[in-house]
Amino acid sequence: MIKVTVMYPNQPDARFDHAYYRDRHMPLVQARMGEACRFYTVDRGLAGGAPGAPAPYVASCHIFCDSVEAFQSAFGPHAREIMADIPNYTELEPVIQISEVVVGSTG
């Protein structure tokens, strides 16, 4: 399993509409990707590691897929539409990382 992480750097005075991202953008991503998107999570940055430090990212999402190929074949045909939706919730440029999920735990 792989995880595609999309992170939005926390910048002073940056606009980020968390409700739109949660309620409109990510459901759009899931709808376009279909079953290739096994599930996703959305995070809102609260704080950095040190007391009083700001969160390095204002928001992020994690999209879980069976493989890089599954992600690319499901996302690719809709990339233009999905990327065109970004200005509806932010002007920030996302940082993207694809990782292999090595271990997971539910308890």
C-alpha positions in Angstrom: 0.0 0.0 0.0 1.1 3.5 -0.7 0.2 6.9 0.8 0.1 10.1 -1.2 0.6 13.0 1.2 -0.3 16.5 0.0 0.9 19.2 2.4 0.2 23.0 2.3 3.0 25.0 4.0 1.8 27.4 6.7 2.7 30.9 5.6 1.7 34.1 7.3 -1.6 35.5 6.1 -2.2 32.4 3.9 -5.8 31.7 2.9 -6.9 28.1 3.4 -10.6 27.3 3.4 -10.7 24.1 5.5 -14.4 23.5 5.1 -14.1 23.7 1.3 -11.1 21.4 1.3 -12.9 18.8 3.5 -16.4 19.0 2.1 -15.8 19.7 -1.7 -12.2 19.2 -2.8 -11.3 15.9 -1.2 -14.7 14.3 -2.1 -14.0 15.4 -5.7 -10.6 13.7 -5.6 -12.2 10.5 -4.2 -15.0 10.6 -6.8 -12.6 11.0 -9.7 -10.2 8.3 -8.5 -12.9 5.8 -7.7 -11.9 2.5 -6.1 -8.2 3.3 -6.5 -8.6 5.7 -3.6 -9.0 3.1 -0.8 -9.5 5.9 1.7 -8.2 9.3 2.6 -7.7 11.5 5.7 -7.6 15.3 6.0 -5.5 17.1 8.7 -5.6 20.6 10.0 -2.2 21.9 11.3 -2.4 22.9 15.0 1.1 23.4 16.2 4.8 22.6 15.7 6.9 20.4 17.9 8.1 23.1 20.4 5.7 24.8 22.7 4.1 27.8 21.0 5.6 27.0 17.6 3.3 27.3 14.6 2.3 24.2 12.6 4.7 23.8 9.6 1.7 22.9 7.4 -1.7 24.5 7.6 -3.4 21.4 6.2 -2.6 18.1 4.6 -4.3 15.0 3.2 -3.3 11.4 2.8 -4.6 9.3 0.0 -4.2 5.6 0.4 -3.9 3.4 -2.8 -2.7 -0.1 -3.5 0.3 1.1 -5.6 1.9 4.1 -7.3 0.6 2.8 -10.6 -2.9 2.6 -9.2 -2.7 6.1 -8.0 -1.2 7.5 -11.2 -3.7 5.7 -13.5 -6.7 6.9 -11.4 -5.4 10.5 -10.7 -3.8 11.2 -14.0 -6.9 11.5 -16.3 -8.4 13.9 -13.8 -5.3 15.9 -12.7 -6.2 19.0 -14.6 -9.7 19.2 -13.1 -8.4 18.4 -9.6 -5.6 20.9 -9.8 -7.9 23.6 -11.2 -10.0 23.4 -8.0 -7.1 24.4 -5.8 -7.7 28.2 -6.1 -11.1 27.6 -4.6 -9.6 27.0 -1.2 -6.0 28.4 -1.3 -3.2 30.1 -3.2 -0.6 27.9 -1.4 1.5 25.5 -3.5 1.2 22.0 -2.2 4.2 19.8 -1.4 3.5 16.2 -2.5 5.2 13.0 -1.3 4.4 9.4 -2.2 5.4 6.9 0.5 5.3 3.1 1.0 3.2 2.2 4.0 5.6 -0.1 5.9 3.5 -0.8 9.0 0.0 0.2 10.2 -1.6 -0.3 13.6 -5.2 0.0 14.8 -4.5 -0.4 18.5 
